[in-house]
């Protein structure tokens, strides 16, 4: 999606404070953190929201969820953290590219 800010971050066209990247995923610190640790984990594949996922996205969703605790621990959240996936405008989603929020206190 040429106008998607998260696609531009994933493509390296917009800078971000990255904490993880591989061929399928990227994680970066939220520019408006709601907690001392607040990062986003996104697939590089553009999917508008969780509601737009289907069985073909199963492996990507599994990787997203399994990567979250690993990255949270690396950010000092070994005692616990909160995750959120805002879905659709009614669910508070502001950027329409699937993303997982990970928040916590060190």
LOSE-163110 format. One record per atom (N, C-alpha, C): x, y, z. Coordinates in steps of 0.1 Angstrom, whole numbers, padded with zeros to 4 digits, always signed. Layout:
BEGIN
XYZ...
This chain:
BEGIN
+0009-0012+0000+0000+0000+0000+0009+0012+0000+0008+0020-0010+0017+0031-0012+0015+0043-0002+0003+0044+0004+0001+0055+0013+0000+0050+0028+0004+0038+0031+0004+0032+0044+0017+0035+0051+0016+0043+0063+0028+0047+0070+0036+0034+0075+0029+0024+0079+0036+0012+0084+0043+0005+0073+0037+0004+0061+0044-0001+0049+0057+0006+0046+0056+0020+0047+0068+0028+0045+0078+0026+0055+0075+0024+0068+0084+0020+0078+0091+0007+0075+0083-0003+0072+0088-0016+0068+0097-0016+0056+0094-0007+0047+0103-0006+0035+0115+0002+0037+0116+0008+0049+0128+0017+0052+0127+0031+0046+0115+0035+0042+0113+0048+0036+0110+0059+0047+0106+0054+0058+0104+0063+0070+0112+0058+0081+0120+0066+0088+0128+0060+0099+0119+0057+0111+0124+0047+0119+0117+0043+0131+0127+0038+0141+0124+0038+0153+0133+0033+0164+0131+0018+0165+0138+0011+0156+0135-0004+0155+0142-0011+0166+0135-0022+0171+0141-0031+0180+0142-0045+0175+0136-0048+0164+0136-0061+0157+0132-0060+0143+0139-0068+0134+0135-0069+0120+0140-0082+0114+0131-0088+0107+0135-0099+0099+0128-0098+0085+0127-0109+0077+0121-0108+0064+0106-0106+0065+0100-0110+0076+0085-0109+0077+0079-0099+0087+0087-0096+0097+0082-0087+0108+0092-0076+0111+0086-0066+0117+0094-0055+0122+0088-0050+0135+0096-0046+0144+0091-0041+0157+0098-0027+0159+0091-0018+0164+0096-0004+0167+0089+0002+0178+0096+0012+0185+0090+0019+0196+0079+0028+0191+0068+0029+0198+0057+0038+0195+0061+0052+0197+0057+0061+0187+0061+0075+0189+0053+0082+0199+0042+0077+0203+0033+0082+0214+0031+0072+0224+0042+0068+0232+0040+0057+0241+0030+0060+0252+0023+0049+0256+0013+0049+0266+0018+0042+0279+0031+0038+0279+0037+0031+0290+0052+0033+0289+0060+0031+0299+0074+0033+0298+0080+0024+0287+0075+0012+0285+0079+0004+0273+0066+0003+0265+0067+0007+0252+0055+0006+0243+0061+0005+0229+0060-0007+0224+0064-0009+0210+0053-0016+0202+0055-0015+0189+0046-0021+0179+0053-0032+0172+0046-0043+0170+0051-0054+0162+0041-0056+0150+0047-0055+0138+0039-0055+0126+0044-0065+0116+0035-0071+0108+0040-0079+0097+0044-0070+0085+0054-0073+0078+0057-0065+0066+0046-0066+0055+0040-0077+0055+0028-0079+0046+0017-0070+0050+0012-0062+0041+0001-0053+0044-0012-0061+0046-0018-0061+0058-0031-0066+0060-0038-0054+0068-0050-0050+0064-0056-0039+0070-0059-0040+0085-0063-0052+0089-0066-0054+0103-0068-0069+0106-0069-0072+0119-0071-0086+0123-0084-0091+0116-0094-0083+0114-0107-0087+0108-0105-0091+0093-0094-0087+0087-0091-0090+0073-0082-0102+0072-0079-0109+0083-0071-0121+0082-0079-0133+0079-0073-0143+0073-0080-0155+0070-0070-0166+0073-0073-0179+0069-0065-0190+0072-0051-0189+0065-0050-0181+0054-0037-0180+0048-0027-0171+0056-0032-0165+0067-0024-0156+0075-0020-0163+0088-0024-0176+0090-0022-0183+0102-0007-0183+0107+0002-0186+0098+0016-0187+0102+0021-0173+0106+0017-0163+0099+0021-0149+0102+0016-0145+0116+0003-0148+0119-0003-0145+0132+0004-0152+0143+0007-0165+0141+0015-0173+0151+0028-0167+0154+0035-0163+0143+0049-0157+0145+0047-0144+0153+0038-0136+0149+0035-0123+0156+0033-0125+0171+0025-0134+0174+0022-0137+0189+0033-0143+0196+0041-0152+0190+0052-0158+0196+0064-0149+0198+0065-0140+0189+0076-0130+0190+0074-0120+0201+0062-0116+0203+0059-0106+0213+0065-0109+0227+0063-0120+0233+0070-0122+0246+0085-0122+0246+0091-0127+0235+0105-0127+0234+0110-0112+0234+0104-0104+0226+0108-0090+0225+0105-0083+0238+0094-0086+0244+0090-0080+0257+0101-0083+0267+0105-0095+0268+0116-0099+0278+0129-0091+0275+0132-0090+0262+0144-0082+0258+0143-0068+0262+0131-0062+0263+0129-0048+0267+0127-0047+0282+0130-0057+0290+0129-0056+0304+0116-0059+0310+0107-0065+0302+0093-0068+0307+0091-0083+0311+0102-0088+0318+0101-0102+0322+0090-0105+0332+0085-0095+0340+0075-0098+0350+0061-0097+0344+0060-0093+0331+0047-0092+0325+0045-0080+0316+0035-0081+0308+0033-0070+0298+0018-0071+0293+0014-0061+0286+0000-0061+0281+0002-0061+0266-0007-0068+0259-0008-0067+0244-0022-0062+0240-0022-0056+0228-0035-0051+0223-0034-0051+0208-0045-0055+0202-0046-0053+0187-0059-0046+0185-0059-0033+0182-0071-0025+0179-0075-0029+0165-0088-0032+0164-0093-0037+0151-0105-0028+0146-0103-0021+0135-0113-0013+0129-0114+0000+0137-0121+0010+0130-0122+0023+0136-0130+0022+0149-0140+0014+0150-0147+0012+0163-0139+0006+0174-0129-0001+0170-0120-0007+0180-0108+0001+0183-0108+0014+0178-0097+0023+0182-0085+0022+0172-0086+0015+0161-0075+0014+0152-0073+0027+0145-0061+0032+0145-0058+0045+0138-0050+0043+0125-0041+0033+0125-0033+0030+0113-0038+0017+0108-0043+0017+0096-0050+0004+0090-0040-0005+0084-0031-0010+0092-0021-0020+0089-0020-0028+0102-0023-0041+0102-0023-0049+0114-0011-0047+0122-0013-0044+0135-0002-0042+0144-0006-0046+0158+0004-0051+0165+0003-0056+0179+0010-0046+0188+0003-0040+0198+0009-0031+0208+0014-0040+0219+0026-0037+0224+0032-0044+0236+0036-0033+0245+0030-0033+0257+0032-0022+0267+0035-0028+0281+0043-0021+0288+0046-0025+0302+0055-0016+0309+0058-0019+0322+0067-0011+0331+0079-0019+0333+0090-0013+0333+0103-0020+0336+0104-0022+0351
